[in-house]
Amino acid sequence: MTRRSLWIVLAITALLAIGLAWLRLSVPPAGNLAGSSLGGAFSLVNQDGKPVTDKDFAGKYRLMYFGYTFCPDVCPNDVGYISRGLADFEKANGTRGAQVVPLFITVDPERDDVASVKAFVSAFHPRLVGLTGSPAAVEAAQKAYGIYAKKVATSDPGNYLVDHFAVIYLFGPTGEPIAFLPHGSTAADVTAMLEAHVG
C-alpha cells in the first residue's frame, strides 16, 4: 500500500468514526410511544396498604416497571437501573427530577402481598412506589399497559417463576404514553430518557 493510499484509508476510518459518534448522539435514547393506546386507569394498593389509582399520579411523569419481588435477577437489576438513573437525573435536575414518580407494579399478586412489595421497594429508590392488588386488578393493569406475564413451573410448585415483558415505560403528567426502554437498558439510558422527555 502506498503512503497516499494509507492516508486515504485513515481519513475514511476517521470519517466513519465521526459519523458513528454523531449517529449515536442523534438517535433518540428511547423508543417512542407517543400516540399509542397504552396506559389508562388502574386501582391497586401501595406498599403501605393504601388504595391507589392512576389519578393519584396526575401532574407527574410516571417511570413504570412491571415485575415481581421473587424474580431472581432481571427485575432487581432493572429496578436498580431505574433507581440509579432517576437518582442521577435528580442530582443534575432537582426540579425536573421531583416531577418523576417511579412505580413498580407486580405481575405476581399471589405472592406479592403488601409486606413483600414494601420490603422489595425499600431496597431501591426512596420514592419508589410499589403496587399490588387482587389478581383481577393486577391483570387489568397489565392489559391496559400491554404487559404479558405467565407463570412458569419449576421443580418446586411454590417456587414458580413468572415470564413477563420487561420494559421501562415513561408516561406523562396526564397519563399519556411517551417513551420506553427495552430489557437490557442501563441506568445511563434511563437518565437519557428522562433528560429527553421530562419538561
Helices and strands as residue ranges (DSSP letters): H 3-26, E 31-32, E 43-46, E 51-53, G 54-57, E 61-67, H 74-92, H 94-97, E 100-106, H 114-121, E 129-132, H 135-144, E 149-152, G 157-159, E 161-164, E 167-171, E 177-182, H 187-197
